[in-house]
Amino acid sequence: MNRIVHPIEQESFRRLRTRLDTSGLPPLTRAVVERVIHSAADLDYARDLVLDEDTLRPAHAALRTGAPVVVDVEMVAAGITRRATVCRLRDAVAGPGLTRSAHAVRLAYEEVGPGAVWVIGCAPTALEELLTLDAAPALVIGLPVGFVGAAESKAALRASGLPAVSNVSEKGGSAVAAAALNALLYHPVSVSVPEEKS
């Protein structure tokens, strides 16, 4: 089903492209970078994001074939517009050495098993917990925000070798994490031909 793009969104992306030339990026990378920047009105994400087309391509295919999408908080789920998500935070309980967010990740993994796309935009401890599991994800969008543990958890994600989208700094959040996932969901099925510059 084709997505109808509102004229305001079209104009917003046009203006973004007058400030930042993304035409040389591969198609999925370009889609994610642009949508993340658009969601935050923050051009610095062009330098801050860490992602790779060869990682995005199989994740895009996995989404097309119905891979489950797991989110750490309902705010991320609310931003994802074209796919049902799994969020177990309401069922989670904090315990000694375990945050609610970390417990929610355990519960979600028990539900979905390997091969899911994980979208973490709020809690560094959720990302840290995911890295302790043998989750075999199709992709981890790890963009938690904060001054405690956020940058460190994203560095650990990159060091893990898991297929991932992350960023280097402490910034992130639910809106940008959802935007990164939406970029993949909105992108056409064929990604072999680069998009034309708008």
PEVENZI-V193355 format. One record per residue. SS is DSSP state (helix for helix, strand for strand, loop for the rest). PSI is psi in whole degrees, 0 to 359 (NA if undefined). NEAR is the number of other ideal C-beta (glycine too) atoms within 12 Angstrom. Layout:
<<SS & PSI & NEAR> <SS & PSI & NEAR>>
This chain:
<<loop & 127 & 8> <loop & 141 & 8> <loop & 132 & 15> <loop & 121 & 10> <loop & 125 & 16> <loop & 144 & 10> <helix & 327 & 10> <helix & 319 & 11> <helix & 318 & 21> <helix & 315 & 16> <helix & 323 & 15> <helix & 315 & 21> <helix & 324 & 30> <helix & 315 & 18> <helix & 320 & 18> <helix & 314 & 28> <helix & 342 & 26> <helix & 339 & 15> <helix & 338 & 18> <loop & 123 & 26> <loop & 107 & 16> <loop & 6 & 32> <loop & 336 & 18> <loop & 355 & 15> <loop & 148 & 26> <loop & 158 & 25> <helix & 314 & 30> <helix & 320 & 39> <helix & 313 & 34> <helix & 316 & 35> <helix & 315 & 36> <helix & 313 & 47> <helix & 312 & 42> <helix & 317 & 41> <helix & 324 & 39> <helix & 313 & 45> <helix & 316 & 34> <helix & 320 & 37> <helix & 333 & 33> <helix & 354 & 32> <loop & 44 & 18> <loop & 100 & 26> <loop & 341 & 22> <loop & 340 & 19> <helix & 337 & 37> <helix & 329 & 27> <helix & 340 & 16> <helix & 329 & 25> <strand & 146 & 41> <strand & 113 & 32> <loop & 164 & 40> <loop & 133 & 24> <helix & 321 & 25> <helix & 338 & 15> <helix & 321 & 31> <helix & 326 & 36> <helix & 309 & 28> <helix & 330 & 23> <helix & 319 & 41> <helix & 315 & 37> <helix & 320 & 24> <helix & 320 & 28> <helix & 320 & 35> <helix & 333 & 22> <loop & 12 & 14> <loop & 19 & 16> <loop & 136 & 32> <loop & 150 & 28> <strand & 122 & 40> <strand & 135 & 47> <strand & 156 & 45> <loop & 331 & 48> <loop & 159 & 38> <helix & 334 & 22> <helix & 323 & 25> <helix & 315 & 44> <helix & 320 & 31> <helix & 332 & 19> <helix & 349 & 35> <loop & 115 & 36> <loop & 348 & 20> <loop & 17 & 20> <loop & 137 & 27> <loop & 149 & 16> <loop & 164 & 39> <strand & 125 & 32> <loop & 119 & 38> <loop & 18 & 29> <helix & 323 & 32> <helix & 334 & 16> <helix & 350 & 16> <loop & 155 & 26> <loop & 132 & 17> <loop & 150 & 15> <strand & 183 & 11> <loop & 120 & 8> <loop & 15 & 11> <strand & 118 & 20> <loop & 164 & 28> <helix & 319 & 25> <helix & 318 & 37> <helix & 317 & 34> <helix & 323 & 27> <helix & 323 & 38> <helix & 317 & 46> <helix & 314 & 29> <helix & 319 & 26> <helix & 319 & 38> <helix & 322 & 29> <helix & 327 & 19> <helix & 316 & 19> <helix & 335 & 30> <loop & 197 & 18> <loop & 162 & 20> <loop & 5 & 25> <loop & 164 & 37> <strand & 123 & 48> <strand & 132 & 50> <strand & 106 & 57> <strand & 114 & 59> <loop & 0 & 50> <loop & 303 & 40> <loop & 113 & 41> <helix & 326 & 36> <helix & 333 & 34> <helix & 316 & 51> <helix & 318 & 49> <helix & 318 & 32> <helix & 318 & 37> <helix & 322 & 42> <helix & 344 & 32> <helix & 347 & 21> <loop & 159 & 27> <loop & 63 & 13> <loop & 342 & 34> <loop & 58 & 22> <loop & 153 & 39> <loop & 327 & 36> <strand & 147 & 44> <strand & 116 & 46> <strand & 100 & 56> <strand & 95 & 52> <loop & 46 & 52> <loop & 157 & 48> <loop & 149 & 33> <loop & 167 & 26> <loop & 349 & 13> <loop & 105 & 15> <loop & 349 & 28> <helix & 304 & 33> <helix & 322 & 27> <helix & 318 & 24> <helix & 325 & 40> <helix & 325 & 41> <helix & 320 & 24> <helix & 322 & 26> <helix & 312 & 41> <helix & 321 & 26> <helix & 339 & 15> <helix & 337 & 24> <loop & 0 & 14> <loop & 151 & 33> <loop & 126 & 35> <strand & 155 & 39> <strand & 127 & 47> <strand & 186 & 45> <strand & 162 & 40> <loop & 323 & 22> <loop & 183 & 26> <loop & 344 & 21> <loop & 166 & 28> <loop & 219 & 45> <loop & 172 & 34> <helix & 317 & 34> <helix & 316 & 31> <helix & 326 & 43> <helix & 314 & 54> <helix & 321 & 42> <helix & 318 & 38> <helix & 318 & 54> <helix & 316 & 48> <helix & 323 & 36> <helix & 320 & 46> <helix & 321 & 45> <helix & 324 & 36> <helix & 339 & 33> <loop & 142 & 32> <loop & 161 & 20> <loop & 315 & 19> <loop & 126 & 14> <loop & 15 & 27> <loop & 336 & 14> <loop & 125 & 11> <loop & 147 & 20> <loop & 150 & 25> <loop & 147 & 9> <loop & 132 & 17> <loop & NA & 19>>
